[in-house]
Amino acid sequence: MTPRLSNPFKSAPETVKAMLALSATVTNGLEHSLLELVKIRASQINRCAFCLHMHTTDARKAGETEMRIYMLEAWRESSLYTDRERAALAWTEALTLIAETGAPDADYALLKAQFTESEQVNLTFAIGVINLWNRVQVGFRAAHPAEPARAAA
């Protein structure tokens, strides 16, 4: 894969600065671990390798387990996630795939049961922000950092 721009962040620094500020603001009142799960799940749906690399790395550094990261794509079938995380993941999928889902009432009911109104707004913006970052990285074909391949055992 060949990047389309050498560095989109240098091409529009004021826009990126505003996005970074928004990214920092929407985390108010939300757990870091929950936000990383949301970022990973949206990035899985959007197939953003750059963001998956970044957020799985960040999640691990923050103490997230390998198994919860591995199982995230099948979170509905796994008992590894709390009700609050499940509500956030359902909302993440609903909003990331909004053209298909229309943000169903059932997903909003789960959200409303687990999050205050302020948290609902911040989570919704956080989901929007990761989706925008995914579009920037996928659209410009950003390459994730390369790691040495492991030798077969």
Secondary structure as UniProt FT lines:
FT   HELIX           8..11
FT   HELIX           13..25
FT   TURN            26..29
FT   HELIX           32..46
FT   HELIX           49..61
FT   TURN            62..63
FT   HELIX           66..71
FT   HELIX           72..77
FT   HELIX           83..96
FT   HELIX           98..101
FT   HELIX           105..114
FT   HELIX           117..139
FT   TURN            140..141
//
